[in-house]
Amino acid sequence: MVTTSTGTADNNAAIQAAKNLIAQIWAWLENVCDPEVPVLSVLDLGVVRSVTIQYEGFEISSDIDTESITAVHHLPSTVHRDPSTVHHLPSTVHRDPSTVHHLPSTVHRDPSTVHRPPSTVIITITPTYTGCPAMSMISANIKLELIAQGLENVKVVEVLSPAWTTDWMRESGKKKLLEYGIAPPQSKARMDKMLFSDTPIPCPQCGSENTERISEFGSTACKSLHRCLDCREPFDYFKCH
C-alpha cells in the first residue's frame, strides 16, 4: 500500500522509482551473511526488520513482516516545483530554444531526484539476543555492502522490541542449516511437546532421534551441543527461542 500527500504524475513516478530501489536493497542484503553461521544471510536469519530510504521530498519504508510500503512527504511543495523560481530566470530562457536545450532537465518537472542516490538509507535490525557479539559485524557488513553498491549515507539502527525469535527465520534458512550440519530450530508444536518431555533433537547427519545433549552451549551462545548415539557424530543445535 502506498500513501502520498500529492497525486501528481511526478510524485507517482518518484515513488515507483523509490519502490524499485527498496526492492534492490532487499536483494543486496541477501549478500550479507551471518558471521557466525556464514551459510545464512541476514534475511534468512530474520534480523533485518525494515528498509527506509529518505529523499529530499519524502521517505519510503518497507517492512519485512507486512511487505507494505508507505511514502511520507514532509517537505513543502516549493522544494519540488516552484513557479516562483521561473520568475527569476531571464526572459531569454523561455523564448530561446538553444538556451532551453542546455538547461538540465531538473529545471523543469523532473522526478529525477529519486534516480540519484537517496540522502539516507536506514536499515533496522534486531539482534538474535541482547548483547550478541555478531551484531556489530553484521551492521558493518550491511554498510559495506550497500556502500559498495553505490549508496552513500547508510545507517543501521538496532531495535530490541519486539524481541527476535527463531520464528522469524526463513524455512529456506532452516534447510540451509540442516545441510550445513547444524540442527535447525524445531517447530513451535514440537517445542511445546519438548518442554514437558525429553524429546531428542534429530541428528542433522543421519536423521536419527537417538541423540543426547552434551552441553547447553555449543560453538556460540545461541546453539547447544549434542551427540548422535547412532552415527556418533557431535552436532550443534540452533536453539529455539
C-alpha positions as CSV (number, residue, x, y, z in Angstrom):
1,M,0.0,0.0,0.0
2,V,1.3,3.5,-0.9
3,T,0.0,6.7,0.6
4,T,1.2,10.1,-0.6
5,S,0.4,13.7,0.2
6,T,0.0,14.6,-3.5
7,G,-1.3,12.8,-6.5
8,T,0.8,14.3,-9.3
9,A,2.4,12.1,-12.0
10,D,5.8,13.2,-11.0
11,N,5.3,12.1,-7.4
12,N,3.9,8.8,-8.5
13,A,7.0,8.3,-10.7
14,A,9.3,9.2,-7.9
15,I,7.6,6.8,-5.5
16,Q,7.7,4.0,-8.1
17,A,11.4,4.6,-8.6
18,A,11.9,4.5,-4.8
19,K,10.0,1.3,-4.5
20,N,12.2,-0.2,-7.2
21,L,15.3,0.9,-5.2
22,I,14.0,-0.7,-2.0
23,A,13.4,-4.0,-3.8
24,Q,17.0,-3.8,-5.0
25,I,18.3,-3.1,-1.5
26,W,16.5,-6.2,-0.2
27,A,18.2,-8.2,-2.9
28,W,21.6,-6.7,-2.0
29,L,21.0,-7.7,1.7
30,E,21.0,-11.3,0.5
31,N,24.7,-10.9,0.1
32,V,25.3,-10.1,3.8
33,C,26.0,-13.3,5.8
34,D,25.8,-14.1,9.4
35,P,29.5,-14.1,10.6
36,E,28.8,-16.9,13.0
37,V,26.8,-19.1,10.6
38,P,28.0,-18.0,7.1
39,V,25.6,-20.3,5.3
40,L,22.8,-17.9,6.4
41,S,22.1,-14.5,5.0
42,V,20.9,-11.8,7.4
43,L,17.5,-12.2,5.6
44,D,17.5,-16.0,6.2
45,L,18.1,-15.2,9.9
46,G,15.3,-12.7,10.0
47,V,17.3,-10.0,11.8
48,V,16.6,-7.3,9.2
49,R,13.2,-5.8,10.0
50,S,12.8,-2.9,7.7
51,V,14.4,-0.7,5.0
52,T,13.8,3.0,4.8
53,I,15.1,5.4,2.2
54,Q,14.9,9.2,2.5
55,Y,15.0,11.7,-0.3
56,E,14.7,15.5,-0.3
57,G,11.0,15.4,-0.6
58,F,9.9,12.2,1.1
59,E,10.8,8.9,2.7
60,I,9.6,5.4,1.9
61,S,9.8,2.3,4.1
62,S,9.4,-1.4,3.5
63,D,8.6,-3.7,6.4
64,I,9.7,-7.3,6.1
65,D,6.6,-8.6,8.0
66,T,3.8,-7.0,6.1
67,E,5.7,-6.1,2.9
68,S,3.8,-2.8,3.0
69,I,5.3,0.4,1.7
70,T,4.4,3.9,3.0
71,A,5.7,7.1,1.5
72,V,5.6,10.2,3.6
73,H,6.1,13.6,2.1
74,H,7.5,16.1,4.6
75,L,9.0,19.0,2.7
76,P,7.0,21.9,1.3
77,S,6.0,21.7,-2.3
78,T,8.3,24.6,-3.2
79,V,11.2,22.2,-2.9
80,H,9.9,20.2,-5.8
81,R,8.4,22.6,-8.4
82,D,8.0,26.2,-7.5
83,P,6.8,28.6,-10.3
84,S,8.5,31.4,-8.5
85,T,11.9,30.1,-9.4
86,V,11.0,30.6,-13.1
87,H,10.3,34.3,-12.4
88,H,13.9,34.8,-11.5
89,L,15.2,33.4,-14.8
90,P,16.0,35.8,-17.7
91,S,13.3,36.0,-20.3
92,T,15.6,34.5,-22.9
93,V,15.3,31.2,-21.2
94,H,11.7,31.0,-22.2
95,R,12.0,32.2,-25.8
96,D,15.3,30.8,-26.9
97,P,15.2,27.1,-27.7
98,S,19.0,27.0,-27.8
99,T,19.3,28.0,-24.2
100,V,16.5,25.7,-23.1
101,H,18.3,22.8,-24.6
102,H,21.3,23.5,-22.5
103,L,19.3,23.6,-19.3
104,P,19.4,20.5,-17.1
105,S,16.1,18.6,-17.1
106,T,15.8,19.1,-13.4
107,V,14.8,22.8,-14.1
108,H,11.5,21.5,-15.4
109,R,9.2,18.9,-14.0
110,D,11.6,16.1,-13.2
111,P,11.2,13.2,-10.7
112,S,14.9,12.5,-11.3
113,T,15.6,13.3,-7.7
114,V,14.8,9.7,-7.0
115,H,17.2,8.5,-9.7
116,R,20.1,10.0,-7.7
117,P,21.2,8.1,-4.6
118,P,18.9,8.8,-1.7
119,S,20.0,11.2,1.0
120,T,19.9,8.4,3.7
121,V,19.3,4.7,3.8
122,I,18.2,3.3,7.1
123,I,18.3,-0.5,7.8
124,T,16.6,-1.6,11.0
125,I,17.9,-4.8,12.6
126,T,17.0,-6.8,15.7
127,P,19.7,-8.9,17.5
128,T,19.1,-12.6,18.0
129,Y,19.7,-11.9,21.7
130,T,20.7,-8.8,23.6
131,G,24.5,-8.5,23.6
132,C,25.0,-10.8,20.6
133,P,28.6,-10.1,19.5
134,A,27.8,-10.8,15.9
135,M,25.6,-7.8,15.5
136,S,28.3,-5.2,15.3
137,M,29.9,-7.2,12.5
138,I,26.5,-7.6,10.8
139,S,25.9,-3.8,11.0
140,A,29.4,-3.1,9.5
141,N,28.9,-5.7,6.7
142,I,25.4,-4.2,5.8
143,K,27.0,-0.8,5.5
144,L,29.9,-2.1,3.4
145,E,27.6,-4.0,1.0
146,L,25.3,-1.0,0.4
147,I,28.2,1.4,0.0
148,A,29.8,-0.9,-2.5
149,Q,26.5,-0.9,-4.4
150,G,26.7,2.9,-4.7
151,L,24.7,4.1,-1.7
152,E,26.5,6.7,0.3
153,N,24.8,7.6,3.6
154,V,23.8,4.3,5.2
155,K,22.7,4.0,8.8
156,V,22.0,0.7,10.6
157,V,19.6,1.1,13.6
158,E,19.3,-1.6,16.2
159,V,15.9,-2.2,17.9
160,L,15.3,-4.6,20.8
161,S,11.5,-4.8,20.8
162,P,9.8,-6.9,19.7
163,A,12.5,-9.4,20.6
164,W,13.9,-11.6,17.9
165,T,12.6,-15.2,17.7
166,T,13.5,-18.2,15.6
167,D,10.0,-18.0,14.2
168,W,11.4,-15.1,12.1
169,M,13.8,-17.4,10.4
170,R,13.0,-18.4,6.8
171,E,12.2,-22.0,6.2
172,S,14.8,-22.0,3.4
173,G,17.3,-20.7,6.0
174,K,16.5,-23.7,8.3
175,K,17.0,-26.0,5.4
176,K,20.4,-24.4,4.8
177,L,21.3,-25.0,8.5
178,L,20.4,-28.7,8.2
179,E,22.5,-29.1,5.0
180,Y,25.4,-27.3,6.8
181,G,25.3,-29.8,9.6
182,I,23.5,-27.7,12.2
183,A,20.2,-29.0,13.6
184,P,17.7,-26.2,12.8
185,P,15.3,-24.8,15.5
186,Q,12.3,-27.1,15.9
187,S,8.7,-26.1,15.1
188,K,6.6,-24.4,17.8
189,A,4.4,-27.5,18.1
190,R,7.4,-29.8,18.6
191,M,8.9,-27.3,21.1
192,D,5.7,-27.3,23.1
193,K,6.0,-31.0,23.4
194,M,9.7,-30.9,24.3
195,L,9.0,-28.5,27.2
196,F,7.4,-31.4,29.0
197,S,9.5,-34.3,27.9
198,D,13.0,-35.3,26.9
199,T,12.3,-35.4,23.2
200,P,15.7,-35.5,21.5
201,I,16.9,-33.3,18.7
202,P,17.2,-35.2,15.4
203,C,20.7,-35.6,14.1
204,P,21.4,-33.5,11.1
205,Q,23.9,-36.1,9.8
206,C,21.8,-39.3,9.8
207,G,18.4,-38.1,10.9
208,S,18.3,-40.3,14.0
209,E,16.5,-39.1,17.1
210,N,18.7,-41.3,19.3
211,T,20.7,-38.2,20.4
212,E,21.7,-36.6,23.7
213,R,22.6,-33.1,24.7
214,I,26.2,-32.7,25.8
215,S,26.2,-29.0,26.7
216,E,23.7,-26.2,26.9
217,F,26.1,-24.1,24.8
218,G,27.8,-25.0,21.6
219,S,30.1,-23.1,19.4
220,T,28.1,-19.9,20.1
221,A,25.6,-18.9,22.8
222,C,22.6,-19.4,20.5
223,K,23.5,-23.1,19.9
224,S,23.7,-26.1,22.2
225,L,26.0,-29.1,21.7
226,H,24.5,-32.6,21.1
227,R,25.8,-36.0,20.0
228,C,24.1,-38.7,18.0
229,L,24.3,-42.1,19.6
230,D,23.9,-43.9,16.3
231,C,26.4,-42.3,14.0
232,R,28.4,-41.0,17.0
233,E,28.8,-37.6,15.4
234,P,28.6,-34.4,17.6
235,F,26.5,-31.5,16.2
236,D,25.2,-28.1,17.1
237,Y,21.5,-27.3,17.6
238,F,20.3,-23.8,16.8
239,K,18.2,-23.3,19.9
240,C,14.5,-22.3,19.5
241,H,13.5,-19.1,21.4
